[in-house]
Structure formats: C-alpha cells, structure tokens
Amino acid sequence: MEKFARKCDVTGRGMNEGYVFGCGEMYASDKESAIKLADKYGYDSLGDAYDDDLCYYTEWEECDIDECYYDEEGNEYEVELIKN
C-alpha cells in the first residue's frame, strides 16, 4: 500500500505533493482544489493567495511521515513505533 503524508481537504484523498494553506491548516492536492481553497479564504485567485503568502506548493516523502499517514482513499493510519 502506498503511504501518503497528507490528506486533501477538497478531494479527501491521500497526497504526497500539493498546496499547503496557512500553517498547515488545509491542504489541496492539485491546482483545481487549491483554487477552491483560495476562494474559501476570500481570494479572487490562487495567484493572489500565493502572493499574499497564504499558500505554497511542496512535496513530502515517506520519511516525512512520523505520526500518521493516509492511504489513497484518505483513510488515516497511525505509525507503529518499534520499541527496543
């Protein structure tokens, strides 16, 4: 099963790249979803939200997953820590 570091707040699907809004308050997996979130925040365009530092685009790798992860459908799983 592929693991995803975040969950898109628009599509509900797991994601390893996309847009971060605020300080990680919301996530969008693609440009269309990001435009919807920018509108929700009151911006006329994604570009305006980006210029105002409301959002940025990034990628996550599996090594960035520390507490929980998501599957493709957006189901959440806790990371099992190995104890010595």
Rosetta blueprint (number, residue, H / E / L):
1 M L
2 E L
3 K L
4 F E
5 A L
6 R E
7 K E
8 C L
9 D L
10 V L
11 T L
12 G L
13 R L
14 G E
15 M E
16 N L
17 E E
18 G E
19 Y E
20 V E
21 F E
22 G L
23 C L
24 G L
25 E L
26 M E
27 Y E
28 A E
29 S L
30 D L
31 K H
32 E H
33 S H
34 A H
35 I H
36 K H
37 L H
38 A H
39 D H
40 K H
41 Y L
42 G L
43 Y L
44 D L
45 S L
46 L H
47 G H
48 D H
49 A H
50 Y H
51 D H
52 D L
53 D L
54 L L
55 C E
56 Y E
57 Y E
58 T E
59 E E
60 W L
61 E L
62 E H
63 C H
64 D H
65 I L
66 D L
67 E L
68 C E
69 Y E
70 Y E
71 D L
72 E L
73 E L
74 G L
75 N L
76 E E
77 Y E
78 E E
79 V L
80 E L
81 L L
82 I L
83 K L
84 N L
